[in-house]
Amino acid sequence: MSWSDAQWEEELSRPGVRVWIARVDEDVAGLVELEAEPNGDVGIVVFGLVPEFVGKGFGGAFLTLSTRLAWNMRAPSGAAARRVWLQTSSRDHPHARPNYEKRGFCVFRTEQRGMG
């Protein structure tokens, strides 16, 4: 990403934000950013694999672990997670949505956005 160290520091210092880096041996394989909201909702706001690990069977296991981490988070107020959500896009990998659904996620809302 093109963020500066200062931008990352600001993002990661916000209450309720946690980031994990997935590694395979010594290689960075992916990243997940979770954000616990005051009401107990936890968003998987960033989730993905680096290109070298896409299509090699790591996505499902990483999503399972990321979802478990989200359910174990607490809001800055101390509230336990009551709902875990994420957003997907038609630009995501074709296996993304089936991967989410296999882990218990369901469609809440679908939006069509104009191009441009």
For each residue, the residues with C-beta under 8 A, 3 or more apart:
1:
2:
3: 7 8 11
4: 7 8
5: 8 9
6: 9 10
7: 3 4 10 11
8: 3 4 5 11 12
9: 5 6 12 13
10: 6 7 13 14
11: 3 7 8 14 17
12: 8 9 17 19
13: 9 10 17
14: 10 11 17 35
15: 76
16: 35 36 37 38 73 75 76
17: 11 12 13 14 33 34 35 36
18: 33 34 35 36 69 73
19: 12 31 32 33 34 46
20: 31 32 34 66 69
21: 28 30 31
22: 28 29 30 31 32 49 58 62 65
23: 26 27 28 29
24: 27 29 53 58
25:
26: 23
27: 23 24 52 53
28: 21 22 23 31 50
29: 22 23 24 49 50 52 53 58 62
30: 21 22 47 48 49 50 53 58 59 62
31: 19 20 21 22 28 46 47 48
32: 19 20 22 44 46 47 62 66 69
33: 17 18 19 44 45 46 47
34: 17 18 19 20 42 43 44 45 66 69 70 73
35: 14 16 17 18 42 43 45
36: 16 17 18 40 41 42 73 74 75 76 81
37: 16 40 41 42 43 75
38: 16 75 76 77 79
39: 75 79 82
40: 36 37 75 79 80 81 82 83
41: 36 37 81 82 83 84 85
42: 34 35 36 37 70 71 73 81 83 84 85
43: 34 35 37 84 85 86
44: 32 33 34 47 66 67 70 84 85 86
45: 33 34 35 86
46: 19 31 32 33
47: 30 31 32 33 44 62 63 66 86
48: 30 31
49: 22 29 30 53 54 58 59 62
50: 28 29 30 53 54
51: 54
52: 27 29
53: 24 27 29 30 49 50 56 58
54: 49 50 51 59 93
55:
56: 53
57: 60 61
58: 22 24 29 30 49 53 61 62
59: 30 49 54 62 63 93 95 96 99
60: 57 63 64 99 102 103
61: 57 58 64 65
62: 22 29 30 32 47 49 58 59 65 66
63: 47 59 60 66 67 99 100 103
64: 60 61 67 68 103
65: 22 61 62 68 69
66: 20 32 34 44 47 62 63 69 70
67: 44 63 64 70 71 84 103 104
68: 64 65 71 72
69: 18 20 32 34 65 66 72 73
70: 34 42 44 66 67 73 81 84
71: 42 67 68 81 84
72: 68 69 81
73: 16 18 34 36 42 69 70 81
74: 36 78 79 80 81
75: 16 36 37 38 39 40 78 79 80 81
76: 15 16 36 38
77: 38
78: 74 75
79: 38 39 40 74 75 82
80: 40 74 75
81: 36 40 41 42 70 71 72 73 74 75 84
82: 39 40 41 79
83: 40 41 42
84: 41 42 43 44 67 70 71 81 105
85: 41 42 43 44 105 108
86: 43 44 45 47 100 105
87:
88: 92 96 97 100
89: 92
90:
91:
92: 88 89 96 97
93: 54 59 96
94:
95: 59 98 99
96: 59 88 92 93 99 100
97: 88 92 100 101
98: 95 101 102
99: 59 60 63 95 96 102 103
100: 63 86 88 96 97 103 105
101: 97 98 104 105 106
102: 60 98 99
103: 60 63 64 67 99 100
104: 67 101
105: 84 85 86 100 101
106: 101
107: 110
108: 85
109:
110: 107
111:
112:
113:
114:
115:
116:
